[in-house]
Amino acid sequence: MPIRSEEMLKSLQAGSAQESLTLGVIGNGSVAALIDGYGRIVWSCLPRFDSDASFCALLSPSGEGGDWSIELEDAVRAEQHYLPNTAVLVTRIYDRQDSAIEIVDFSPRHRSHGRFYHPVLLARRVRPIHGSPRIRVLLRPLCDYGSRKPETSAGSNHIRYLLSEVTQRLTSDVAVPLVERGLFFHLDRPAHFVFGPDETLATSPADFIHTALEYTIAYWREWVRNLSVPYEWQDAVIRAAITLKLCQYEATGAIVAALTTSIPEAPHTQRNWDYRYCWLRDAALTVRALNRLGATRSMEEYIRYVFNIVSAEDDHEIGPVFGITFERELLEREATGLAGYRGMGPVRVGNDAWRQRQNDVYGSVVLASAQLFFDRRLEHPGDERTFQRLEGMGRMALRMAEESDAGLWEFRGRAAVHTYSAAMCWAACDRLAHIATQLGVPDRARYWHEQAVQLHARIMERAWNERLGHFVDAYDSEHLDASLLLLADIGFVRGKDPRFIATVDAIGKALGRGDYLFRYIAPDDFGTPETSFNICTFWYIEALAATGRRKRARMMFEHMLTMRNPLGLLSEDIAPASGEHWGNFPQTYSLVGLIQTAMRLSRRWEDAL
């Protein structure tokens, strides 16, 4: 449980504390919020994941605000946990006199009238649990990425906030002037806060939160109950799975790479990117991880999202990243009203990666869709029409497999025929052959099998460096990158293939830093990388297991579990020397790696019981 010193707490309340990624996340598929160790909401974009950051304190707004704090007077320590198997966060705060309060944070999500109820709404309940605590409520959203305060108006029991893209209403059983003016008051009974649509509640805030909380807890526990978790590391896997679910935008099925923008990949770097969009590659890996746990509904929703994109493209190139409501252009700009995480700007909105060619996306789409044709649990399994749509991805894979691209690391200043991109194009052809066989279309099965065999041979000829004795990152290259660790995972080579083992060993030697792995070490557009990339560490652990070195793999995995933040979450990067988290948060890539690795390394239930 995170505990902060009195001095740090005072500076936090004064607005001068150094932010950290010791954060929890709540959400419901429409909205998400990041909450620090003292129950302060420091990041939330409304009304969508990629909207204006109404709560933006995490990125240092130039003026006061950008947070929603429930402050306990003379607070000295805090502790925090999730209710088991839910996305409901509990924060307990204690003062000098040992008075204490408990804050419960959640966003309602449950079934109602035959569909899911998941409004753009944050719910908070605060109650005294010891002594005679005094609190104040500071609800201070901002507009235009920290540039200005919203217009407000008050009624008898509510305050209305005119935000950049939506009007939100706070309804509470706390007197309006106490919230408007941020006054301290004795908390002698539970207080309830509903920050949601500009509509009158049909019941009291207390009754609304009581019922919504009960239903939301039941929803999440039922969802978790249906997961096929490994025998070992269940809590870590469950927390990762819930967090991945929170990163899927319910309205379209899009899965964002992270909920934040511009948390730098390393201190004082220009590697500050906006990850609040749907990378087809990242989302496909998320779907794969959830599929392995049995959470197939996320796959079905995501495939609908993808088909809405690719059906409009026919046999044309598709970009690597799209907006969560299908936007193709994500124009990148700097938000000048925010100084950045710990003042380390710039803060970027939009991502110019949409302009890039990343040829692995065709394989990503096909691999994410393949289970549709083999899983008998699905209500709407893949059919010949679905297969014909995917064949368009296959044709593009054949066309682009050996064309230069920016690669999955999105190099902005150079291009090459990247081995991983070409291998993913091979995977598209290979899986289409299997799907055609399953559907009983032998002529198409033969066609895609022949194309896969021919492409495989060409890749092997150009991506294997005979002099160095391992695969390389691009055709005729002499460099390594961590994506080569996935060649066995996608079936391009066997895990026990001596060529793959040699490549794994070379990567561990060149890119490893203790128990961490860099994605590459060669200087790029922004200099030499400084932090390890969490999913690459997990890829390396999986590769060790695939090549028979399970003891070393388990040791590294256990270490990575200790590097999660106190609530079990991971960002994108870790600084090997300090263990500090960097990069956008929570990072779906990292949590996918955790789940996949746990599933591979865990003892079987049959062997353990």
NORLIN-V879807 format. One record per pair of residues at least 24 apart in sequence whose ideal C-beta (glycine too) atoms are under 8 Angstrom apart, sorted by sequence separation. I is the first residue (numbers start at 0). J is the second residue. If there is no record, write none. Layout:
# NORLIN-V879807
i/j
I/J
I/J
This chain:
# NORLIN-V879807
i/j
11/35
33/57
41/65
101/125
169/193
253/277
329/353
365/389
400/424
569/593
41/66
100/125
101/126
169/194
170/195
256/281
328/353
364/389
399/424
400/425
481/506
510/535
11/37
40/66
100/126
153/179
168/194
256/282
279/305
327/353
425/451
428/454
479/505
533/559
39/66
40/67
71/98
100/127
101/128
140/167
167/194
168/195
254/281
277/304
365/392
396/423
397/424
479/506
11/39
39/67
40/68
71/99
99/127
100/128
151/179
167/195
168/196
254/282
364/392
365/393
396/424
470/498
511/539
8/37
39/68
71/100
98/127
99/128
167/196
168/197
170/199
248/277
253/282
396/425
425/454
469/498
470/499
481/510
38/68
39/69
99/129
167/197
168/198
170/200
320/350
424/454
425/455
479/509
480/510
37/68
38/69
69/100
98/129
99/130
138/169
166/197
172/203
254/285
361/392
365/396
396/427
397/428
479/510
97/129
98/130
100/132
172/204
254/286
320/352
321/353
361/393
396/428
469/501
470/502
507/539
3/36
37/70
69/102
97/130
98/131
99/132
171/204
172/205
319/352
320/353
421/454
425/458
458/491
468/501
469/502
506/539
560/593
2/36
3/37
96/130
98/132
100/134
170/204
318/352
319/353
361/395
362/396
393/427
559/593
1/36
22/57
96/131
318/353
361/396
392/427
393/428
463/498
469/504
481/516
93/129
94/130
318/354
319/355
422/458
455/491
469/505
481/517
482/518
503/539
506/542
533/569
37/74
91/128
136/173
318/355
421/458
468/505
481/518
533/570
536/573
559/596
18/56
94/132
159/197
247/285
279/317
319/357
358/396
361/399
393/431
467/505
480/518
481/519
533/571
18/57
38/77
246/285
280/319
318/357
480/519
503/542
532/571
533/572
37/77
138/178
279/319
316/356
418/458
422/462
479/519
503/543
532/572
533/573
556/596
18/59
36/77
38/79
136/177
278/319
279/320
319/360
358/399
390/431
421/462
478/519
514/555
531/572
556/597
135/177
136/178
243/285
278/320
279/321
318/360
358/400
389/431
530/572
531/573
36/79
254/297
277/320
317/360
356/399
478/521
499/542
503/546
530/573
531/574
137/181
276/320
277/321
317/361
358/402
418/462
514/558
530/574
531/575
552/596
556/600
136/181
243/288
244/289
252/297
276/321
277/322
359/404
386/431
389/434
416/461
514/559
529/574
530/575
119/165
135/181
243/289
276/322
277/323
356/402
358/404
499/545
500/546
135/182
252/299
254/301
276/323
356/403
357/404
359/406
472/519
499/546
553/600
119/167
135/183
240/288
252/300
253/301
275/323
356/404
357/405
359/407
386/434
494/542
552/600
14/63
134/183
135/184
240/289
252/301
355/404
356/405
357/406
386/435
133/183
134/184
244/294
247/297
252/302
355/405
357/407
488/538
495/545
133/184
249/300
252/303
253/304
481/532
484/535
494/545
495/546
530/581
549/600
38/90
133/185
134/186
240/292
251/303
252/304
357/409
386/438
418/470
494/546
495/547
530/582
534/586
537/589
544/596
37/90
132/185
133/186
244/297
247/300
251/304
276/329
352/405
381/434
390/443
397/450
418/471
419/472
421/474
485/538
488/541
533/586
34/88
36/90
38/92
67/121
69/123
131/185
132/186
138/192
240/294
243/297
247/301
355/409
386/440
393/447
400/454
418/472
481/535
484/538
534/588
538/592
541/595
545/599
37/92
309/364
383/438
417/472
418/473
484/539
487/542
533/588
534/589
537/592
541/596
544/599
12/68
23/79
34/90
67/123
69/125
131/187
136/192
138/194
236/292
251/307
273/329
355/411
382/438
401/457
417/473
418/474
533/589
536/592
537/593
540/596
544/600
352/409
366/423
383/440
386/443
393/450
397/454
415/472
416/473
481/538
484/541
488/545
534/591
12/70
23/81
273/331
356/414
359/417
400/458
415/473
416/474
481/539
484/542
487/545
515/573
534/592
537/595
541/599
27/86
127/186
305/364
358/417
415/474
533/592
537/596
26/86
72/132
126/186
127/187
351/411
359/419
362/422
363/423
366/426
515/575
540/600
25/86
71/132
72/133
125/186
127/188
359/420
362/423
365/426
366/427
369/430
415/476
419/480
429/490
24/86
25/87
71/133
72/134
126/188
127/189
305/367
358/420
361/423
362/424
365/427
372/434
513/575
25/88
71/134
72/135
126/189
305/368
357/420
358/421
360/423
361/424
362/425
364/427
419/482
422/485
426/489
512/575
24/88
38/102
40/104
70/134
125/189
126/190
227/291
228/292
359/423
362/426
366/430
369/433
373/437
418/482
419/483
422/486
426/490
23/88
69/134
70/135
124/189
125/190
227/292
302/367
358/423
359/424
362/427
365/430
369/434
372/437
417/482
418/483
426/491
8/74
38/104
69/135
70/136
124/190
226/292
227/293
301/367
302/368
358/424
361/427
365/431
372/438
406/472
419/485
423/489
425/491
8/75
69/136
70/137
124/191
125/192
226/293
406/473
419/486
422/489
68/136
69/137
123/191
124/192
225/293
226/294
253/321
255/323
271/339
418/486
68/137
122/191
123/192
225/294
253/322
298/367
302/371
422/491
5/75
34/104
67/137
122/192
253/323
66/137
67/138
68/139
122/193
123/194
253/324
32/104
67/139
122/194
222/294
251/323
271/343
298/370
299/371
408/480
3/76
46/119
66/139
67/140
120/193
121/194
122/195
251/324
271/344
298/371
401/474
2/76
3/77
32/106
45/119
65/139
120/194
121/195
250/324
251/325
271/345
273/347
276/350
278/352
406/480
408/482
2/77
31/106
64/139
65/140
120/195
248/323
266/341
268/343
271/346
272/347
273/348
295/370
407/482
1/77
2/78
30/106
63/139
64/140
65/141
119/195
120/196
248/324
261/337
263/339
267/343
269/345
271/347
273/349
274/350
406/482
1/78
29/106
64/141
118/195
119/196
263/340
266/343
273/350
280/357
314/391
0/78
1/79
43/121
118/196
261/339
262/340
272/350
299/377
310/388
313/391
317/395
0/79
25/104
27/106
62/141
261/340
280/359
284/363
287/366
295/374
299/378
309/388
312/391
316/395
0/80
25/105
26/106
27/107
28/108
65/145
263/343
272/352
280/360
283/363
287/367
290/370
299/379
314/394
315/395
23/104
25/106
27/108
40/121
60/141
279/360
283/364
286/367
295/376
314/395
295/377
306/388
309/391
62/145
261/344
280/363
283/366
309/392
316/399
61/145
64/148
124/208
261/345
279/363
283/367
60/145
61/146
122/207
261/346
279/364
282/367
54/140
55/141
62/148
100/186
122/208
260/346
261/347
28/115
53/140
54/141
58/145
260/347
29/117
30/118
53/141
124/212
260/348
279/367
28/117
29/118
30/119
32/121
52/141
53/142
55/144
122/211
27/117
29/119
30/120
55/145
122/212
319/409
27/118
30/121
51/142
51/143
52/144
27/120
51/144
52/145
45/140
25/121
53/149
109/211
107/211
107/212
109/214
105/211
109/215
105/212
107/214
108/215
107/215
109/217
110/218
53/162
103/212
106/215
109/218
53/163
105/215
108/218
408/518
413/523
51/162
72/183
108/219
408/519
412/523
413/524
51/163
412/524
50/163
51/164
410/523
411/524
50/164
53/167
410/524
50/165
408/523
45/162
46/164
45/164
46/165
45/165
45/167
366/489
87/212
67/194
280/407
362/489
87/215
86/215
87/216
85/215
85/216
87/219
117/249
86/219
82/216
85/219
115/249
84/219
85/220
84/220
83/220
85/223
84/223
84/224
84/237
86/241
85/241
81/238
84/241
86/244
86/245
27/215
146/334
145/334
146/335
147/336
144/334
146/336
143/334
145/336
144/336
145/337
143/336
144/337
141/336
48/246
48/248
47/248
57/259
58/260
144/346
58/261
144/348
57/262
49/255
48/255
52/260
48/258
31/245
44/258
31/246
28/244
42/258
28/245
42/259
24/242
27/245
26/245
28/247
29/248
25/245
28/248
29/249
24/245
28/249
29/250
27/249
33/258
33/259
49/275
31/258
48/275
49/276
44/275
26/258
24/258
20/262
270/525
269/525
268/525
268/526
268/529
265/528
266/529
264/528
265/529
264/529
265/530
264/530
49/322
49/323
48/323
61/336
47/323
60/336
61/337
47/324
60/337
61/338
59/337
60/338
58/337
59/338
58/338
59/339
58/339
59/340
55/337
58/340
59/341
57/340
59/342
52/337
58/346
274/571
285/587
288/590
292/594
284/587
288/591
291/594
284/588
287/591
291/595
282/587
281/587
285/591
288/594
292/598
264/571
265/572
281/588
284/591
288/595
291/598
262/570
264/572
266/574
287/595
262/571
265/574
274/583
281/591
272/583
274/586
257/571
266/581
265/581
264/581
263/581
264/582
262/581
263/582
262/582
262/583
18/340
261/583
262/584
18/341
260/583
17/341
259/583
235/560
257/582
258/583
259/584
242/568
257/583
258/584
256/583
257/584
258/585
232/560
235/563
238/566
239/567
257/585
238/567
257/586
238/568
256/586
257/587
256/587
235/567
255/587
256/588
234/567
254/587
246/585
246/587
242/585
243/587
243/590
242/590
243/591
240/590
239/590
243/594
239/591
239/593
240/594
239/594
236/593
235/593
236/594
236/597
235/597
236/598
232/597
231/597
229/597
229/598
231/600
232/601
231/601
230/601
231/602
229/601
230/602
230/603
230/604
231/607
230/607
230/608
88/566
81/566
79/565
80/566
81/567
79/566
36/565
22/564
21/564
23/566
20/564
21/565
22/566
24/568
21/566
23/568
22/568
20/570
33/584
20/580
19/580
20/581
24/585
22/584
1/564
1/565
20/584
0/565
